[in-house]
Amino acid sequence: MNAQTQEDLRSQLERLQESLATRQSILHFAHAGVSFIVALILAGAAAKLFWDSAKVPFLAFGVTVLVLGLVSYALVRYRRGHRELAEELKRYGDLLELRRQLHLDNPSRLLPR
């Protein structure tokens, strides 16, 4: 490899490392998990309100709408996280290929001759 190609590969490697430094898929999965757990708790509360109510439980209907909103939010965030994870795995594969091309994983190639 010539020096220009090596510099291009190294700059591309640095860009990939920077993009993989923050994993957005984890944030999406965390939002999905927390909102789903809160939705389960509120669904239990709404079920209890429906069960115990002698009159029309307007509060339970409001909580049910909130639960449906939280579940839909959790599904949207989960799909985004899944899509982002697939993209991160592709970039990680590219990173490994660049490391192989630059011989960064072969310590004997890095020693001075």
TORRO-813853 format. One record per atom (N, C-alpha, C, O, CB): residue in three letters; atom name; x, y, z. Coordinates in Angstrom, 2 decimals. Glycine has a CB too. Example, Ala and Ser with C-alpha at 12.3 -4.5 7.8 and 13.67 -1.06 7.14 Angstrom:
BEGIN
- Ala,N,13.19,-5.69,7.80 $
- Ala,CA,12.30,-4.50,7.80 $
- Ala,C,13.20,-3.30,7.80 $
- Ala,O,14.24,-3.32,8.46 $
- Ala,CB,11.31,-4.47,9.05 $
- Ser,N,12.85,-2.25,7.08 $
- Ser,CA,13.67,-1.06,7.14 $
- Ser,C,12.90,0.03,7.87 $
- Ser,O,13.41,1.14,8.04 $
- Ser,CB,14.08,-0.60,5.72 $
//
This chain:
BEGIN
- Met,N,0.83,-1.18,0.00 $
- Met,CA,0.00,0.00,0.00 $
- Met,C,0.87,1.24,0.00 $
- Met,O,1.92,1.28,0.65 $
- Met,CB,-0.95,0.00,1.21 $
- Asn,N,0.44,2.23,-0.73 $
- Asn,CA,1.20,3.48,-0.71 $
- Asn,C,0.76,4.33,0.49 $
- Asn,O,-0.22,4.01,1.17 $
- Asn,CB,1.02,4.27,-2.03 $
- Ala,N,1.50,5.39,0.73 $
- Ala,CA,1.26,6.21,1.92 $
- Ala,C,-0.09,6.91,1.87 $
- Ala,O,-0.75,7.05,2.90 $
- Ala,CB,2.37,7.23,2.08 $
- Gln,N,-0.51,7.37,0.67 $
- Gln,CA,-1.79,8.06,0.55 $
- Gln,C,-2.96,7.12,0.86 $
- Gln,O,-3.90,7.50,1.55 $
- Gln,CB,-1.94,8.66,-0.86 $
- Thr,N,-2.89,5.92,0.34 $
- Thr,CA,-3.94,4.94,0.59 $
- Thr,C,-3.99,4.59,2.07 $
- Thr,O,-5.07,4.45,2.65 $
- Thr,CB,-3.72,3.68,-0.25 $
- Gln,N,-2.83,4.44,2.67 $
- Gln,CA,-2.77,4.12,4.10 $
- Gln,C,-3.37,5.26,4.92 $
- Gln,O,-4.09,5.01,5.89 $
- Gln,CB,-1.31,3.86,4.53 $
- Glu,N,-3.08,6.51,4.55 $
- Glu,CA,-3.65,7.66,5.27 $
- Glu,C,-5.16,7.72,5.10 $
- Glu,O,-5.88,8.04,6.04 $
- Glu,CB,-3.00,8.97,4.78 $
- Asp,N,-5.64,7.42,3.89 $
- Asp,CA,-7.09,7.39,3.66 $
- Asp,C,-7.76,6.32,4.52 $
- Asp,O,-8.81,6.56,5.11 $
- Asp,CB,-7.39,7.13,2.18 $
- Leu,N,-7.13,5.15,4.58 $
- Leu,CA,-7.69,4.07,5.39 $
- Leu,C,-7.69,4.42,6.87 $
- Leu,O,-8.63,4.11,7.59 $
- Leu,CB,-6.91,2.78,5.16 $
- Arg,N,-6.61,5.07,7.31 $
- Arg,CA,-6.54,5.46,8.73 $
- Arg,C,-7.58,6.52,9.06 $
- Arg,O,-8.18,6.48,10.13 $
- Arg,CB,-5.13,5.97,9.07 $
- Ser,N,-7.79,7.48,8.16 $
- Ser,CA,-8.81,8.51,8.43 $
- Ser,C,-10.21,7.88,8.42 $
- Ser,O,-11.07,8.26,9.22 $
- Ser,CB,-8.74,9.64,7.37 $
- Gln,N,-10.43,6.92,7.54 $
- Gln,CA,-11.71,6.21,7.51 $
- Gln,C,-11.88,5.40,8.79 $
- Gln,O,-12.98,5.32,9.33 $
- Gln,CB,-11.80,5.30,6.28 $
- Leu,N,-10.81,4.80,9.27 $
- Leu,CA,-10.84,4.05,10.53 $
- Leu,C,-11.20,4.96,11.70 $
- Leu,O,-12.00,4.59,12.55 $
- Leu,CB,-9.49,3.36,10.79 $
- Glu,N,-10.62,6.14,11.74 $
- Glu,CA,-10.91,7.08,12.82 $
- Glu,C,-12.37,7.53,12.78 $
- Glu,O,-13.02,7.65,13.82 $
- Glu,CB,-9.99,8.31,12.73 $
- Arg,N,-12.89,7.77,11.57 $
- Arg,CA,-14.30,8.15,11.44 $
- Arg,C,-15.23,7.04,11.93 $
- Arg,O,-16.21,7.30,12.62 $
- Arg,CB,-14.63,8.50,9.98 $
- Leu,N,-14.90,5.81,11.57 $
- Leu,CA,-15.72,4.68,12.03 $
- Leu,C,-15.65,4.52,13.55 $
- Leu,O,-16.65,4.23,14.19 $
- Leu,CB,-15.27,3.39,11.34 $
- Gln,N,-14.46,4.70,14.11 $
- Gln,CA,-14.32,4.58,15.56 $
- Gln,C,-15.12,5.66,16.27 $
- Gln,O,-15.73,5.40,17.31 $
- Gln,CB,-12.83,4.67,15.96 $
- Glu,N,-15.14,6.88,15.73 $
- Glu,CA,-15.91,7.95,16.34 $
- Glu,C,-17.40,7.68,16.24 $
- Glu,O,-18.14,7.94,17.19 $
- Glu,CB,-15.57,9.29,15.68 $
- Ser,N,-17.84,7.15,15.11 $
- Ser,CA,-19.28,6.89,14.96 $
- Ser,C,-19.73,5.72,15.84 $
- Ser,O,-20.89,5.67,16.25 $
- Ser,CB,-19.61,6.59,13.50 $
- Leu,N,-18.84,4.80,16.13 $
- Leu,CA,-19.19,3.67,16.98 $
- Leu,C,-18.95,3.94,18.46 $
- Leu,O,-19.28,3.11,19.31 $
- Leu,CB,-18.41,2.45,16.56 $
- Ala,N,-18.38,5.09,18.79 $
- Ala,CA,-18.08,5.40,20.19 $
- Ala,C,-19.37,5.56,21.00 $
- Ala,O,-19.42,5.17,22.17 $
- Ala,CB,-17.23,6.67,20.29 $
- Thr,N,-20.38,6.13,20.41 $
- Thr,CA,-21.68,6.26,21.08 $
- Thr,C,-22.67,5.36,20.37 $
- Thr,O,-22.94,5.53,19.18 $
- Thr,CB,-22.18,7.74,21.10 $
- Arg,N,-23.21,4.42,21.09 $
- Arg,CA,-24.14,3.45,20.51 $
- Arg,C,-25.56,3.92,20.76 $
- Arg,O,-26.06,3.83,21.87 $
- Arg,CB,-23.92,2.03,21.09 $
- Gln,N,-26.20,4.43,19.72 $
- Gln,CA,-27.55,4.95,19.84 $
- Gln,C,-28.58,3.84,20.04 $
- Gln,O,-29.65,4.09,20.60 $
- Gln,CB,-27.89,5.75,18.62 $
- Ser,N,-28.28,2.63,19.59 $
- Ser,CA,-29.24,1.55,19.73 $
- Ser,C,-29.52,1.25,21.21 $
- Ser,O,-30.64,0.89,21.57 $
- Ser,CB,-28.73,0.28,19.02 $
- Ile,N,-28.53,1.40,22.06 $
- Ile,CA,-28.71,1.14,23.48 $
- Ile,C,-29.70,2.13,24.08 $
- Ile,O,-30.54,1.75,24.90 $
- Ile,CB,-27.36,1.21,24.23 $
- Leu,N,-29.61,3.38,23.67 $
- Leu,CA,-30.54,4.40,24.16 $
- Leu,C,-31.97,4.08,23.72 $
- Leu,O,-32.91,4.21,24.51 $
- Leu,CB,-30.13,5.79,23.65 $
- His,N,-32.14,3.66,22.48 $
- His,CA,-33.48,3.31,21.99 $
- His,C,-34.04,2.11,22.75 $
- His,O,-35.21,2.11,23.13 $
- His,CB,-33.44,3.02,20.49 $
- Phe,N,-33.21,1.08,22.96 $
- Phe,CA,-33.68,-0.11,23.68 $
- Phe,C,-34.00,0.23,25.14 $
- Phe,O,-34.95,-0.33,25.70 $
- Phe,CB,-32.62,-1.22,23.62 $
- Ala,N,-33.24,1.12,25.75 $
- Ala,CA,-33.51,1.50,27.13 $
- Ala,C,-34.84,2.25,27.23 $
- Ala,O,-35.63,2.00,28.14 $
- Ala,CB,-32.37,2.38,27.68 $
- His,N,-35.09,3.16,26.30 $
- His,CA,-36.36,3.88,26.29 $
- His,C,-37.52,2.91,26.10 $
- His,O,-38.56,3.04,26.76 $
- His,CB,-36.38,4.95,25.18 $
- Ala,N,-37.35,1.95,25.21 $
- Ala,CA,-38.41,0.97,24.95 $
- Ala,C,-38.68,0.13,26.20 $
- Ala,O,-39.83,-0.10,26.55 $
- Ala,CB,-38.02,0.05,23.77 $
- Gly,N,-37.63,-0.31,26.87 $
- Gly,CA,-37.80,-1.13,28.06 $
- Gly,C,-38.48,-0.39,29.19 $
- Gly,O,-39.40,-0.91,29.82 $
- Gly,CB,-36.48,-1.64,28.52 $
- Val,N,-38.02,0.83,29.47 $
- Val,CA,-38.58,1.60,30.58 $
- Val,C,-40.04,1.95,30.31 $
- Val,O,-40.88,1.83,31.20 $
- Val,CB,-37.75,2.88,30.82 $
- Ser,N,-40.34,2.38,29.09 $
- Ser,CA,-41.73,2.75,28.79 $
- Ser,C,-42.64,1.53,28.83 $
- Ser,O,-43.81,1.64,29.20 $
- Ser,CB,-41.82,3.44,27.42 $
- Phe,N,-42.13,0.36,28.44 $
- Phe,CA,-42.95,-0.85,28.50 $
- Phe,C,-43.22,-1.27,29.94 $
- Phe,O,-44.33,-1.68,30.26 $
- Phe,CB,-42.27,-1.99,27.74 $
- Ile,N,-42.23,-1.16,30.81 $
- Ile,CA,-42.41,-1.50,32.23 $
- Ile,C,-43.42,-0.54,32.87 $
- Ile,O,-44.29,-0.97,33.62 $
- Ile,CB,-41.06,-1.44,32.99 $
- Val,N,-43.29,0.75,32.57 $
- Val,CA,-44.25,1.72,33.12 $
- Val,C,-45.65,1.44,32.58 $
- Val,O,-46.63,1.56,33.31 $
- Val,CB,-43.81,3.18,32.76 $
- Ala,N,-45.75,1.05,31.31 $
- Ala,CA,-47.04,0.72,30.73 $
- Ala,C,-47.65,-0.50,31.43 $
- Ala,O,-48.86,-0.53,31.66 $
- Ala,CB,-46.91,0.45,29.23 $
- Leu,N,-46.84,-1.49,31.77 $
- Leu,CA,-47.35,-2.66,32.49 $
- Leu,C,-47.87,-2.28,33.88 $
- Leu,O,-48.92,-2.77,34.31 $
- Leu,CB,-46.26,-3.72,32.62 $
- Ile,N,-47.15,-1.43,34.57 $
- Ile,CA,-47.58,-1.00,35.90 $
- Ile,C,-48.89,-0.23,35.82 $
- Ile,O,-49.81,-0.46,36.60 $
- Ile,CB,-46.49,-0.14,36.58 $
- Leu,N,-48.96,0.70,34.85 $
- Leu,CA,-50.18,1.49,34.70 $
- Leu,C,-51.35,0.64,34.21 $
- Leu,O,-52.50,0.91,34.55 $
- Leu,CB,-49.94,2.63,33.74 $
- Ala,N,-51.05,-0.39,33.42 $
- Ala,CA,-52.12,-1.29,32.97 $
- Ala,C,-52.70,-2.04,34.16 $
- Ala,O,-53.91,-2.25,34.23 $
- Ala,CB,-51.60,-2.29,31.91 $
- Gly,N,-51.86,-2.45,35.08 $
- Gly,CA,-52.36,-3.10,36.30 $
- Gly,C,-53.21,-2.15,37.12 $
- Gly,O,-54.24,-2.55,37.67 $
- Gly,CB,-51.19,-3.61,37.14 $
- Ala,N,-52.78,-0.90,37.21 $
- Ala,CA,-53.57,0.09,37.96 $
- Ala,C,-54.91,0.33,37.28 $
- Ala,O,-55.94,0.45,37.94 $
- Ala,CB,-52.80,1.41,38.10 $
- Ala,N,-54.91,0.41,35.95 $
- Ala,CA,-56.16,0.62,35.22 $
- Ala,C,-57.09,-0.58,35.39 $
- Ala,O,-58.29,-0.41,35.56 $
- Ala,CB,-55.88,0.87,33.72 $
- Ala,N,-56.54,-1.78,35.35 $
- Ala,CA,-57.36,-2.97,35.55 $
- Ala,C,-58.00,-2.97,36.94 $
- Ala,O,-59.16,-3.32,37.09 $
- Ala,CB,-56.52,-4.24,35.35 $
- Lys,N,-57.23,-2.56,37.94 $
- Lys,CA,-57.76,-2.48,39.30 $
- Lys,C,-58.86,-1.41,39.38 $
- Lys,O,-59.87,-1.62,40.05 $
- Lys,CB,-56.62,-2.15,40.31 $
- Leu,N,-58.67,-0.29,38.70 $
- Leu,CA,-59.71,0.74,38.69 $
- Leu,C,-60.98,0.24,38.01 $
- Leu,O,-62.08,0.51,38.49 $
- Leu,CB,-59.20,2.00,37.97 $
- Phe,N,-60.84,-0.49,36.92 $
- Phe,CA,-62.01,-1.05,36.26 $
- Phe,C,-62.71,-2.07,37.16 $
- Phe,O,-63.94,-2.10,37.23 $
- Phe,CB,-61.61,-1.71,34.93 $
- Trp,N,-61.93,-2.88,37.83 $
- Trp,CA,-62.49,-3.96,38.65 $
- Trp,C,-63.25,-3.41,39.86 $
- Trp,O,-64.33,-3.90,40.20 $
- Trp,CB,-61.37,-4.89,39.13 $
- Asp,N,-62.70,-2.40,40.50 $
- Asp,CA,-63.27,-1.89,41.75 $
- Asp,C,-64.34,-0.82,41.55 $
- Asp,O,-65.01,-0.45,42.51 $
- Asp,CB,-62.18,-1.34,42.61 $
- Ser,N,-64.50,-0.32,40.36 $
- Ser,CA,-65.38,0.82,40.15 $
- Ser,C,-66.85,0.39,40.09 $
- Ser,O,-67.21,-0.56,39.41 $
- Ser,CB,-64.99,1.56,38.87 $
- Ala,N,-67.68,1.13,40.83 $
- Ala,CA,-69.12,0.88,40.78 $
- Ala,C,-69.75,1.72,39.68 $
- Ala,O,-70.75,1.32,39.09 $
- Ala,CB,-69.78,1.20,42.14 $
- Lys,N,-69.16,2.87,39.39 $
- Lys,CA,-69.66,3.75,38.34 $
- Lys,C,-68.75,3.62,37.11 $
- Lys,O,-67.87,2.75,37.06 $
- Lys,CB,-69.72,5.24,38.83 $
- Val,N,-68.96,4.48,36.15 $
- Val,CA,-68.11,4.49,34.96 $
- Val,C,-66.74,5.06,35.36 $
- Val,O,-66.65,6.19,35.83 $
- Val,CB,-68.76,5.35,33.79 $
- Pro,N,-65.68,4.26,35.19 $
- Pro,CA,-64.34,4.69,35.65 $
- Pro,C,-63.63,5.57,34.61 $
- Pro,O,-62.85,5.07,33.80 $
- Pro,CB,-63.48,3.46,35.97 $
- Phe,N,-63.91,6.85,34.62 $
- Phe,CA,-63.30,7.76,33.64 $
- Phe,C,-61.79,7.82,33.80 $
- Phe,O,-61.07,7.93,32.81 $
- Phe,CB,-63.89,9.15,33.78 $
- Leu,N,-61.32,7.75,35.02 $
- Leu,CA,-59.87,7.76,35.26 $
- Leu,C,-59.22,6.53,34.65 $
- Leu,O,-58.12,6.61,34.09 $
- Leu,CB,-59.57,7.82,36.78 $
- Ala,N,-59.89,5.39,34.74 $
- Ala,CA,-59.34,4.16,34.17 $
- Ala,C,-59.25,4.25,32.64 $
- Ala,O,-58.32,3.73,32.04 $
- Ala,CB,-60.19,2.95,34.57 $
- Phe,N,-60.22,4.92,32.03 $
- Phe,CA,-60.15,5.11,30.58 $
- Phe,C,-58.97,6.00,30.19 $
- Phe,O,-58.29,5.74,29.20 $
- Phe,CB,-61.47,5.73,30.06 $
- Gly,N,-58.73,7.04,30.99 $
- Gly,CA,-57.58,7.90,30.74 $
- Gly,C,-56.26,7.17,30.90 $
- Gly,O,-55.33,7.34,30.11 $
- Gly,CB,-57.61,9.09,31.68 $
- Val,N,-56.20,6.33,31.94 $
- Val,CA,-54.98,5.55,32.16 $
- Val,C,-54.78,4.54,31.04 $
- Val,O,-53.64,4.28,30.63 $
- Val,CB,-55.03,4.83,33.52 $
- Thr,N,-55.87,3.97,30.53 $
- Thr,CA,-55.78,3.01,29.43 $
- Thr,C,-55.24,3.69,28.16 $
- Thr,O,-54.42,3.11,27.44 $
- Thr,CB,-57.16,2.38,29.15 $
- Val,N,-55.69,4.90,27.91 $
- Val,CA,-55.16,5.65,26.76 $
- Val,C,-53.68,5.91,26.95 $
- Val,O,-52.89,5.79,26.00 $
- Val,CB,-55.93,6.99,26.58 $
- Leu,N,-53.29,6.26,28.16 $
- Leu,CA,-51.87,6.49,28.46 $
- Leu,C,-51.06,5.21,28.26 $
- Leu,O,-49.95,5.26,27.73 $
- Leu,CB,-51.70,7.00,29.90 $
- Val,N,-51.60,4.09,28.68 $
- Val,CA,-50.92,2.80,28.51 $
- Val,C,-50.74,2.48,27.03 $
- Val,O,-49.66,2.06,26.62 $
- Val,CB,-51.72,1.66,29.20 $
- Leu,N,-51.77,2.70,26.23 $
- Leu,CA,-51.66,2.45,24.80 $
- Leu,C,-50.62,3.36,24.16 $
- Leu,O,-49.88,2.94,23.27 $
- Leu,CB,-53.02,2.64,24.12 $
- Gly,N,-50.56,4.60,24.61 $
- Gly,CA,-49.53,5.52,24.11 $
- Gly,C,-48.13,5.06,24.47 $
- Gly,O,-47.22,5.12,23.65 $
- Gly,CB,-49.76,6.91,24.65 $
- Leu,N,-47.96,4.60,25.70 $
- Leu,CA,-46.65,4.13,26.14 $
- Leu,C,-46.23,2.86,25.40 $
- Leu,O,-45.06,2.72,25.05 $
- Leu,CB,-46.66,3.87,27.64 $
- Val,N,-47.16,1.96,25.16 $
- Val,CA,-46.83,0.74,24.44 $
- Val,C,-46.46,1.05,23.00 $
- Val,O,-45.51,0.47,22.46 $
- Val,CB,-48.00,-0.25,24.48 $
- Ser,N,-47.19,1.97,22.37 $
- Ser,CA,-46.84,2.33,20.99 $
- Ser,C,-45.48,3.04,20.95 $
- Ser,O,-44.70,2.81,20.03 $
- Ser,CB,-47.93,3.24,20.37 $
- Tyr,N,-45.19,3.88,21.94 $
- Tyr,CA,-43.88,4.54,22.02 $
- Tyr,C,-42.78,3.49,22.19 $
- Tyr,O,-41.72,3.60,21.56 $
- Tyr,CB,-43.84,5.54,23.20 $
- Ala,N,-43.03,2.49,23.03 $
- Ala,CA,-42.04,1.43,23.24 $
- Ala,C,-41.79,0.65,21.96 $
- Ala,O,-40.65,0.32,21.66 $
- Ala,CB,-42.50,0.48,24.35 $
- Leu,N,-42.83,0.37,21.20 $
- Leu,CA,-42.65,-0.36,19.94 $
- Leu,C,-41.87,0.45,18.91 $
- Leu,O,-41.02,-0.08,18.20 $
- Leu,CB,-44.00,-0.74,19.36 $
- Val,N,-42.17,1.74,18.84 $
- Val,CA,-41.44,2.61,17.90 $
- Val,C,-39.97,2.69,18.28 $
- Val,O,-39.11,2.58,17.41 $
- Val,CB,-42.06,4.03,17.88 $
- Arg,N,-39.68,2.87,19.55 $
- Arg,CA,-38.29,2.95,19.99 $
- Arg,C,-37.56,1.62,19.80 $
- Arg,O,-36.37,1.60,19.48 $
- Arg,CB,-38.21,3.38,21.45 $
- Tyr,N,-38.27,0.50,20.01 $
- Tyr,CA,-37.66,-0.80,19.80 $
- Tyr,C,-37.29,-0.99,18.32 $
- Tyr,O,-36.21,-1.48,18.01 $
- Tyr,CB,-38.59,-1.92,20.27 $
- Arg,N,-38.19,-0.61,17.43 $
- Arg,CA,-37.90,-0.74,15.99 $
- Arg,C,-36.72,0.15,15.59 $
- Arg,O,-35.86,-0.27,14.83 $
- Arg,CB,-39.13,-0.37,15.16 $
- Arg,N,-36.69,1.37,16.12 $
- Arg,CA,-35.56,2.26,15.84 $
- Arg,C,-34.26,1.66,16.36 $
- Arg,O,-33.23,1.70,15.68 $
- Arg,CB,-35.78,3.64,16.45 $
- Gly,N,-34.30,1.11,17.55 $
- Gly,CA,-33.12,0.48,18.13 $
- Gly,C,-32.66,-0.70,17.31 $
- Gly,O,-31.46,-0.89,17.12 $
- Gly,CB,-33.39,0.05,19.55 $
- His,N,-33.59,-1.49,16.82 $
- His,CA,-33.24,-2.65,16.01 $
- His,C,-32.61,-2.20,14.69 $
- His,O,-31.63,-2.78,14.24 $
- His,CB,-34.49,-3.51,15.74 $
- Arg,N,-33.17,-1.17,14.08 $
- Arg,CA,-32.61,-0.63,12.84 $
- Arg,C,-31.22,-0.04,13.07 $
- Arg,O,-30.31,-0.25,12.27 $
- Arg,CB,-33.56,0.44,12.25 $
- Glu,N,-31.07,0.69,14.16 $
- Glu,CA,-29.78,1.30,14.49 $
- Glu,C,-28.74,0.22,14.81 $
- Glu,O,-27.57,0.37,14.45 $
- Glu,CB,-29.93,2.26,15.69 $
- Leu,N,-29.15,-0.84,15.49 $
- Leu,CA,-28.23,-1.93,15.81 $
- Leu,C,-27.71,-2.60,14.54 $
- Leu,O,-26.53,-2.93,14.44 $
- Leu,CB,-28.91,-2.96,16.71 $
- Ala,N,-28.59,-2.81,13.57 $
- Ala,CA,-28.16,-3.40,12.30 $
- Ala,C,-27.13,-2.51,11.61 $
- Ala,O,-26.16,-3.00,11.05 $
- Ala,CB,-29.37,-3.64,11.38 $
- Glu,N,-27.35,-1.21,11.65 $
- Glu,CA,-26.40,-0.26,11.05 $
- Glu,C,-25.07,-0.26,11.81 $
- Glu,O,-24.00,-0.20,11.20 $
- Glu,CB,-26.99,1.16,11.01 $
- Glu,N,-25.14,-0.32,13.14 $
- Glu,CA,-23.92,-0.35,13.95 $
- Glu,C,-23.12,-1.62,13.69 $
- Glu,O,-21.89,-1.58,13.62 $
- Glu,CB,-24.26,-0.25,15.43 $
- Leu,N,-23.80,-2.74,13.54 $
- Leu,CA,-23.10,-3.99,13.26 $
- Leu,C,-22.43,-3.96,11.89 $
- Leu,O,-21.35,-4.53,11.71 $
- Leu,CB,-24.07,-5.17,13.33 $
- Lys,N,-23.07,-3.31,10.92 $
- Lys,CA,-22.46,-3.16,9.60 $
- Lys,C,-21.20,-2.29,9.69 $
- Lys,O,-20.17,-2.63,9.12 $
- Lys,CB,-23.46,-2.54,8.60 $
- Arg,N,-21.30,-1.17,10.43 $
- Arg,CA,-20.13,-0.31,10.60 $
- Arg,C,-19.03,-1.03,11.37 $
- Arg,O,-17.85,-0.83,11.09 $
- Arg,CB,-20.52,0.99,11.33 $
- Tyr,N,-19.39,-1.87,12.34 $
- Tyr,CA,-18.40,-2.62,13.09 $
- Tyr,C,-17.68,-3.63,12.19 $
- Tyr,O,-16.47,-3.82,12.31 $
- Tyr,CB,-19.05,-3.35,14.28 $
- Gly,N,-18.42,-4.26,11.29 $
- Gly,CA,-17.79,-5.16,10.32 $
- Gly,C,-16.82,-4.42,9.42 $
- Gly,O,-15.74,-4.92,9.10 $
- Gly,CB,-18.85,-5.87,9.48 $
- Asp,N,-17.21,-3.20,9.00 $
- Asp,CA,-16.31,-2.38,8.19 $
- Asp,C,-15.06,-2.00,8.98 $
- Asp,O,-13.96,-1.98,8.44 $
- Asp,CB,-17.03,-1.11,7.71 $
- Leu,N,-15.25,-1.71,10.27 $
- Leu,CA,-14.11,-1.37,11.13 $
- Leu,C,-13.15,-2.54,11.24 $
- Leu,O,-11.93,-2.36,11.15 $
- Leu,CB,-14.60,-0.96,12.53 $
- Leu,N,-13.67,-3.73,11.44 $
- Leu,CA,-12.80,-4.91,11.53 $
- Leu,C,-12.06,-5.15,10.22 $
- Leu,O,-10.89,-5.53,10.23 $
- Leu,CB,-13.62,-6.15,11.89 $
- Glu,N,-12.73,-4.93,9.10 $
- Glu,CA,-12.08,-5.10,7.80 $
- Glu,C,-10.96,-4.07,7.60 $
- Glu,O,-9.89,-4.40,7.08 $
- Glu,CB,-13.12,-4.97,6.66 $
- Leu,N,-11.19,-2.83,8.02 $
- Leu,CA,-10.13,-1.81,7.94 $
- Leu,C,-8.95,-2.17,8.83 $
- Leu,O,-7.79,-2.00,8.44 $
- Leu,CB,-10.68,-0.44,8.33 $
- Arg,N,-9.24,-2.65,10.02 $
- Arg,CA,-8.15,-3.05,10.92 $
- Arg,C,-7.33,-4.18,10.30 $
- Arg,O,-6.11,-4.23,10.44 $
- Arg,CB,-8.71,-3.49,12.29 $
- Arg,N,-8.01,-5.10,9.61 $
- Arg,CA,-7.30,-6.19,8.95 $
- Arg,C,-6.45,-5.66,7.80 $
- Arg,O,-5.31,-6.11,7.62 $
- Arg,CB,-8.30,-7.25,8.44 $
- Gln,N,-6.99,-4.72,7.03 $
- Gln,CA,-6.23,-4.15,5.91 $
- Gln,C,-5.02,-3.36,6.38 $
- Gln,O,-3.98,-3.36,5.72 $
- Gln,CB,-7.14,-3.25,5.07 $
- Leu,N,-5.15,-2.70,7.51 $
- Leu,CA,-4.03,-1.91,8.05 $
- Leu,C,-3.10,-2.75,8.91 $
- Leu,O,-2.10,-2.24,9.42 $
- Leu,CB,-4.57,-0.74,8.87 $
- His,N,-3.40,-4.03,9.08 $
- His,CA,-2.60,-4.96,9.88 $
- His,C,-2.45,-4.49,11.32 $
- His,O,-1.38,-4.63,11.92 $
- His,CB,-1.22,-5.14,9.25 $
- Leu,N,-3.52,-3.94,11.88 $
- Leu,CA,-3.48,-3.48,13.27 $
- Leu,C,-3.67,-4.61,14.26 $
- Leu,O,-3.30,-4.47,15.43 $
- Leu,CB,-4.53,-2.42,13.50 $
- Asp,N,-4.22,-5.72,13.83 $
- Asp,CA,-4.44,-6.84,14.73 $
- Asp,C,-3.30,-7.86,14.67 $
- Asp,O,-3.37,-8.89,15.34 $
- Asp,CB,-5.74,-7.51,14.40 $
- Asn,N,-2.29,-7.58,13.90 $
- Asn,CA,-1.14,-8.46,13.80 $
- Asn,C,0.06,-7.76,14.44 $
- Asn,O,0.69,-6.93,13.80 $
- Asn,CB,-0.84,-8.84,12.30 $
- Pro,N,0.39,-8.08,15.69 $
- Pro,CA,1.45,-7.35,16.38 $
- Pro,C,2.82,-7.48,15.73 $
- Pro,O,3.65,-6.57,15.84 $
- Pro,CB,1.53,-7.81,17.79 $
- Ser,N,3.08,-8.60,15.07 $
- Ser,CA,4.39,-8.78,14.45 $
- Ser,C,4.58,-7.81,13.28 $
- Ser,O,5.71,-7.44,12.97 $
- Ser,CB,4.57,-10.23,13.97 $
- Arg,N,3.50,-7.40,12.62 $
- Arg,CA,3.61,-6.44,11.52 $
- Arg,C,3.85,-5.01,12.01 $
- Arg,O,4.31,-4.16,11.25 $
- Arg,CB,2.34,-6.49,10.67 $
- Leu,N,3.53,-4.75,13.27 $
- Leu,CA,3.67,-3.41,13.83 $
- Leu,C,5.07,-3.14,14.38 $
- Leu,O,5.44,-1.99,14.62 $
- Leu,CB,2.64,-3.20,14.91 $
- Leu,N,5.84,-4.20,14.59 $
- Leu,CA,7.20,-4.02,15.13 $
- Leu,C,8.11,-3.40,14.08 $
- Leu,O,7.96,-3.67,12.88 $
- Leu,CB,7.78,-5.38,15.63 $
- Pro,N,9.06,-2.58,14.53 $
- Pro,CA,10.02,-2.02,13.55 $
- Pro,C,10.90,-3.10,12.97 $
- Pro,O,11.19,-4.10,13.64 $
- Pro,CB,10.89,-0.95,14.20 $
- Arg,N,11.31,-2.91,11.76 $
- Arg,CA,12.14,-3.93,11.09 $
- Arg,C,13.57,-3.51,11.02 $
- Arg,O,14.41,-4.24,10.49 $
- Arg,CB,11.63,-4.21,9.69 $
//
